[in-house]
Amino acid sequence: MAERMQPGGPRTVEQAPVEPPVVKPAELRRRLGRTGVWLSSLAATPAALVREAAAEIEDLGYSALWIGETPAGREAFTHAALLLSATGRLQVATGIANIYARDPVAAANGAATLAEAWDRRFVLGLGVSHKPLVTSRGHDYDAPLRYMRDYLGAMDRTAFGAPLAERPPRVLAALRGRMLELAAERAQGAHPYFVPPEHTAKARQILGADPVLAPEQAVVVETDAHRAREIARKYAALYLTLPNYLNNLRELGFSDDDFTGGGSDRLIDAIVVWGEPETIAERVRAHHDAGADHVCVQPLAGSVDAQIEHLRLLAPALLG
């Protein structure tokens, strides 16, 4: 404590700031619910349509909306504010905010601002992104795990000025062992992307029982195999060039042969589920059965309007 002289009055004692409590994984699990939505397309959609889409997702009954961050899209924190301002109950989560895009103090203060302004509706998903996206910003990508660990430490040392009911909950984009272990140690859980249920089972084993596990699941509402896989391969094309995803898939038993030609049928069908709504719901249940607490579905369609229509079609099977 430090003493402070008040002008024209007696001295008072200034209290040290009270450290806000950390959200328990069980509470975050309750807030996220079982099934949410992941939409990358909102990053390139006019703000008025973004507001409409978020409100409809909430009205349909999905409990959370996850958004990404790329150099060509919206900045993650301002994007989250746009979505929070358009909704009243929906959890909004970054999936993920790139830790190389802002320093840890800015990240801590940004998350705290959102958490304080929209009480308990913001979830901070953090990730190390990928080497090409990081080096293009002028950063080194030599030790991303160590960088993440140091980044989280610096965030935890940041004191936010306004009083907070709690520290904003955070999850890490984690695919393999050491990052999953860090997610269990320094966050409320993990948010794996571009993974099958087999990865979910493996991630749960590494995380342990308590941390939240919230994988993304890409879906195509299409029963024609050729057409569905064509859509899925367009989605997968970028990810099959990124070492982080390829190394994870190799650990799951896929080989370099599975990565050529846009991805083998075996790989594509493992990552992207297609078919009738009940077939898609079965895949979501497979993630839950493998240990997921929350699954965020990403409908692959040509426009935000089409994605929302697919979410309408899926809602009875996914949320019933």
C-alpha positions as CSV (number, residue, x, y, z in Angstrom):
1,M,0.0,0.0,0.0
2,A,1.1,3.6,-0.7
3,E,0.1,6.7,1.2
4,R,-1.2,9.6,-0.9
5,M,-1.8,13.2,0.2
6,Q,-5.1,14.6,-0.9
7,P,-5.1,18.3,-1.7
8,G,-6.8,20.3,1.1
9,G,-7.6,17.2,3.1
10,P,-6.2,14.4,5.2
11,R,-4.0,11.7,3.9
12,T,-5.7,8.5,2.7
13,V,-4.3,5.0,2.0
14,E,-4.4,3.8,-1.6
15,Q,-5.3,0.1,-1.7
16,A,-3.4,-2.2,-4.0
17,P,-5.6,-3.4,-6.9
18,V,-7.5,-6.6,-6.3
19,E,-6.5,-9.3,-8.7
20,P,-9.6,-10.5,-10.6
21,P,-10.4,-14.2,-10.3
22,V,-9.6,-16.7,-13.1
23,V,-12.6,-18.3,-14.8
24,K,-12.8,-22.0,-14.0
25,P,-13.0,-24.4,-17.0
26,A,-16.3,-25.7,-15.8
27,E,-17.8,-22.2,-16.0
28,L,-16.4,-21.6,-19.5
29,R,-17.8,-25.0,-20.5
30,R,-21.2,-23.9,-19.3
31,R,-21.0,-20.6,-21.2
32,L,-19.9,-22.1,-24.5
33,G,-22.5,-24.8,-24.5
34,R,-22.2,-27.9,-26.7
35,T,-22.4,-26.5,-30.2
36,G,-21.3,-23.2,-31.7
37,V,-20.4,-21.8,-35.1
38,W,-17.1,-20.9,-36.7
39,L,-17.2,-18.4,-39.6
40,S,-14.2,-17.0,-41.4
41,S,-16.3,-15.3,-44.0
42,L,-17.4,-12.5,-41.7
43,A,-13.9,-11.0,-41.9
44,A,-14.6,-9.9,-45.5
45,T,-18.4,-9.1,-45.1
46,P,-19.8,-5.6,-44.8
47,A,-20.4,-4.7,-41.2
48,A,-24.2,-4.4,-41.5
49,L,-24.4,-8.0,-42.8
50,V,-22.1,-9.1,-40.1
51,R,-24.5,-7.8,-37.5
52,E,-27.4,-9.5,-39.2
53,A,-25.6,-12.8,-39.4
54,A,-24.5,-12.7,-35.7
55,A,-28.1,-11.9,-34.6
56,E,-29.5,-14.8,-36.6
57,I,-26.9,-17.3,-35.3
58,E,-28.0,-16.3,-31.8
59,D,-31.7,-16.5,-32.7
60,L,-31.2,-20.0,-34.1
61,G,-29.9,-21.2,-30.7
62,Y,-26.2,-21.6,-31.3
63,S,-24.3,-20.7,-28.2
64,A,-21.0,-19.3,-29.5
65,L,-19.6,-17.7,-32.6
66,W,-15.9,-18.1,-33.4
67,I,-14.0,-15.8,-35.7
68,G,-10.5,-15.9,-37.2
69,E,-7.8,-13.3,-37.9
70,T,-5.8,-13.0,-41.1
71,P,-3.8,-10.0,-42.5
72,A,-6.4,-9.5,-45.2
73,G,-9.4,-9.6,-42.7
74,R,-10.7,-7.7,-39.8
75,E,-8.6,-7.2,-36.7
76,A,-9.8,-9.7,-34.1
77,F,-10.6,-7.5,-31.1
78,T,-12.6,-4.8,-33.1
79,H,-14.3,-7.6,-35.0
80,A,-15.4,-9.2,-31.7
81,A,-16.7,-5.9,-30.5
82,L,-18.8,-5.6,-33.7
83,L,-20.3,-9.0,-33.0
84,L,-20.9,-8.5,-29.3
85,S,-22.7,-5.2,-30.0
86,A,-25.1,-7.0,-32.4
87,T,-26.0,-9.8,-29.9
88,G,-27.3,-10.1,-26.4
89,R,-26.5,-13.7,-25.2
90,L,-24.0,-15.1,-27.7
91,Q,-20.5,-16.0,-26.6
92,V,-17.9,-14.5,-29.1
93,A,-14.5,-16.1,-29.3
94,T,-11.5,-15.4,-31.4
95,G,-10.3,-18.5,-33.2
96,I,-7.6,-17.3,-33.1
97,A,-6.1,-13.9,-32.3
98,N,-2.5,-14.1,-33.7
99,I,-0.1,-13.3,-30.9
100,Y,2.4,-11.8,-33.4
101,A,-0.2,-9.2,-34.4
102,R,-0.1,-7.3,-31.1
103,D,2.0,-7.2,-28.0
104,P,0.8,-9.0,-24.9
105,V,-0.1,-5.8,-23.0
106,A,-2.3,-4.8,-25.9
107,A,-3.9,-8.2,-26.0
108,A,-4.5,-8.3,-22.2
109,N,-6.0,-4.8,-22.3
110,G,-8.1,-5.5,-25.4
111,A,-9.5,-8.7,-23.9
112,A,-10.2,-7.0,-20.6
113,T,-12.1,-4.1,-22.4
114,L,-14.3,-6.6,-24.2
115,A,-14.9,-8.7,-21.1
116,E,-15.8,-5.6,-19.0
117,A,-18.0,-4.0,-21.6
118,W,-19.9,-7.2,-22.6
119,D,-20.1,-9.0,-19.3
120,R,-18.8,-12.6,-19.5
121,R,-19.5,-13.0,-23.3
122,F,-15.9,-12.8,-24.7
123,V,-13.5,-15.7,-25.0
124,L,-9.9,-15.0,-26.0
125,G,-8.5,-17.6,-28.3
126,L,-4.8,-17.2,-28.9
127,G,-2.5,-18.9,-31.4
128,V,1.0,-18.7,-32.9
129,S,-0.5,-18.7,-36.4
130,H,1.9,-20.0,-39.2
131,K,5.4,-19.1,-40.3
132,P,4.4,-17.5,-43.7
133,L,1.8,-15.3,-42.0
134,V,4.2,-14.3,-39.2
135,T,7.3,-13.7,-41.2
136,S,5.3,-11.5,-43.6
137,R,4.7,-9.2,-40.6
138,G,8.5,-9.0,-40.0
139,H,8.7,-11.4,-37.0
140,D,10.8,-14.4,-36.4
141,Y,9.1,-17.8,-36.1
142,D,12.0,-19.8,-34.6
143,A,10.5,-20.8,-31.2
144,P,6.7,-20.3,-31.3
145,L,6.1,-22.4,-28.2
146,R,8.5,-20.4,-26.1
147,Y,7.1,-17.2,-27.6
148,M,3.6,-18.2,-26.5
149,R,4.7,-19.1,-23.0
150,D,6.5,-15.8,-22.6
151,Y,3.5,-13.9,-24.1
152,L,1.0,-15.5,-21.6
153,G,3.3,-14.5,-18.8
154,A,3.5,-10.9,-19.9
155,M,-0.3,-10.9,-20.3
156,D,-0.7,-12.1,-16.7
157,R,1.5,-9.3,-15.4
158,T,-0.6,-6.7,-17.1
159,A,-2.9,-4.7,-14.7
160,F,-6.1,-3.4,-16.3
161,G,-7.3,0.0,-15.0
162,A,-11.0,-0.6,-14.7
163,P,-12.3,-3.2,-12.1
164,L,-12.9,-6.6,-13.6
165,A,-15.3,-9.3,-12.3
166,E,-12.8,-11.9,-13.7
167,R,-9.9,-12.3,-16.0
168,P,-11.2,-12.9,-19.6
169,P,-11.1,-16.7,-20.2
170,R,-8.6,-17.9,-22.8
171,V,-8.0,-20.9,-24.9
172,L,-5.0,-21.8,-27.1
173,A,-4.9,-23.0,-30.7
174,A,-3.2,-26.3,-29.9
175,L,-2.6,-29.3,-32.1
176,R,0.3,-31.3,-30.8
177,G,1.6,-32.4,-27.4
178,R,3.6,-29.4,-26.0
179,M,1.1,-26.7,-27.0
180,L,-1.8,-28.8,-25.6
181,E,0.2,-29.2,-22.4
182,L,0.7,-25.4,-22.3
183,A,-3.1,-24.9,-22.9
184,A,-3.8,-27.1,-19.9
185,E,-1.2,-25.3,-17.8
186,R,-1.7,-21.6,-18.7
187,A,-5.2,-21.3,-20.2
188,Q,-8.7,-22.7,-19.7
189,G,-8.4,-25.1,-22.6
190,A,-7.7,-25.7,-26.3
191,H,-9.2,-24.8,-29.6
192,P,-7.9,-27.3,-32.3
193,Y,-8.7,-26.5,-35.9
194,F,-8.7,-28.8,-39.0
195,V,-8.9,-32.0,-37.0
196,P,-10.9,-35.2,-37.0
197,P,-12.5,-36.9,-33.9
198,E,-9.4,-39.0,-33.6
199,H,-7.4,-35.9,-32.7
200,T,-10.0,-34.9,-30.2
201,A,-9.5,-38.2,-28.3
202,K,-5.8,-37.6,-28.4
203,A,-6.1,-34.0,-27.3
204,R,-8.3,-34.9,-24.4
205,Q,-5.8,-37.5,-23.2
206,I,-3.1,-34.9,-23.2
207,L,-5.2,-32.1,-21.6
208,G,-6.6,-34.2,-18.9
209,A,-10.2,-34.1,-17.7
210,D,-10.6,-30.4,-16.6
211,P,-9.6,-28.1,-19.4
212,V,-12.1,-27.1,-22.1
213,L,-11.7,-28.8,-25.5
214,A,-13.4,-27.0,-28.3
215,P,-12.5,-28.3,-31.8
216,E,-13.7,-26.8,-35.1
217,Q,-15.5,-29.0,-37.6
218,A,-16.0,-28.1,-41.2
219,V,-19.2,-29.3,-42.8
220,V,-20.8,-29.4,-46.2
221,V,-24.6,-29.8,-46.5
222,E,-24.4,-31.8,-49.8
223,T,-25.1,-35.5,-50.5
224,D,-23.3,-35.8,-53.8
225,A,-19.8,-37.2,-53.0
226,H,-18.1,-35.5,-55.9
227,R,-19.6,-32.1,-55.3
228,A,-19.1,-32.3,-51.6
229,R,-15.4,-33.3,-51.9
230,E,-14.8,-30.5,-54.5
231,I,-16.1,-28.0,-52.0
232,A,-14.0,-29.5,-49.2
233,R,-10.8,-29.5,-51.2
234,K,-11.2,-25.8,-51.9
235,Y,-11.4,-25.3,-48.2
236,A,-8.5,-27.6,-47.4
237,A,-6.1,-26.3,-50.1
238,L,-4.5,-23.6,-48.0
239,Y,-4.2,-25.8,-44.9
240,L,-2.5,-28.5,-46.8
241,T,0.4,-26.1,-47.5
242,L,1.0,-25.2,-43.8
243,P,3.5,-27.4,-41.8
244,N,1.7,-27.1,-38.5
245,Y,-1.3,-28.9,-39.9
246,L,0.7,-31.4,-42.0
247,N,2.8,-32.4,-39.0
248,N,-0.3,-32.9,-36.9
249,L,-1.9,-35.0,-39.6
250,R,1.2,-37.1,-39.9
251,E,1.0,-37.9,-36.2
252,L,-2.6,-39.1,-36.8
253,G,-1.5,-41.6,-39.4
254,F,-1.8,-39.7,-42.7
255,S,1.1,-39.7,-45.2
256,D,2.4,-37.3,-47.8
257,D,0.4,-39.2,-50.4
258,D,-2.7,-38.0,-48.6
259,F,-1.7,-34.4,-49.1
260,T,-1.3,-34.4,-52.8
261,G,-3.9,-33.8,-55.5
262,G,-6.0,-31.6,-53.1
263,G,-6.1,-34.3,-50.5
264,S,-7.0,-38.0,-50.6
265,D,-10.6,-38.9,-50.2
266,R,-9.7,-40.5,-46.9
267,L,-8.2,-37.3,-45.6
268,I,-10.9,-35.0,-46.9
269,D,-13.6,-37.2,-45.4
270,A,-11.8,-37.2,-42.1
271,I,-11.5,-33.5,-41.9
272,V,-14.7,-32.3,-43.6
273,V,-18.0,-34.1,-42.9
274,W,-20.6,-33.9,-45.7
275,G,-24.1,-35.2,-46.3
276,E,-27.5,-34.8,-44.7
277,P,-27.9,-32.9,-41.4
278,E,-28.1,-36.1,-39.4
279,T,-24.8,-37.3,-40.9
280,I,-23.2,-34.1,-39.9
281,A,-24.7,-34.3,-36.4
282,E,-23.2,-37.8,-36.1
283,R,-19.7,-36.3,-36.7
284,V,-20.3,-33.6,-34.1
285,R,-21.4,-36.3,-31.6
286,A,-18.2,-38.3,-32.5
287,H,-16.2,-35.3,-31.3
288,H,-18.2,-35.1,-28.1
289,D,-17.9,-38.8,-27.5
290,A,-14.1,-38.4,-28.0
291,G,-13.9,-35.8,-25.3
292,A,-14.9,-32.4,-26.8
293,D,-16.9,-30.1,-24.6
294,H,-17.9,-27.7,-27.4
295,V,-17.8,-28.2,-31.2
296,C,-17.9,-25.2,-33.5
297,V,-19.2,-26.1,-36.9
298,Q,-18.0,-24.2,-40.0
299,P,-20.5,-24.5,-42.9
300,L,-18.6,-24.4,-46.2
301,A,-20.7,-22.4,-48.7
302,G,-20.3,-19.7,-51.2
303,S,-21.6,-16.8,-49.2
304,V,-22.5,-15.7,-45.7
305,D,-26.2,-16.0,-46.7
306,A,-25.7,-19.6,-47.8
307,Q,-23.8,-20.4,-44.6
308,I,-26.6,-19.0,-42.5
309,E,-29.1,-21.1,-44.5
310,H,-27.1,-24.2,-43.9
311,L,-27.0,-23.4,-40.2
312,R,-30.8,-23.1,-40.3
313,L,-31.0,-26.6,-41.9
314,L,-28.5,-28.0,-39.3
315,A,-30.0,-26.5,-36.2
316,P,-32.7,-29.2,-35.5
317,A,-30.1,-32.0,-35.8
318,L,-27.3,-30.1,-34.0
319,L,-29.3,-28.3,-31.3
320,G,-32.3,-30.6,-30.7
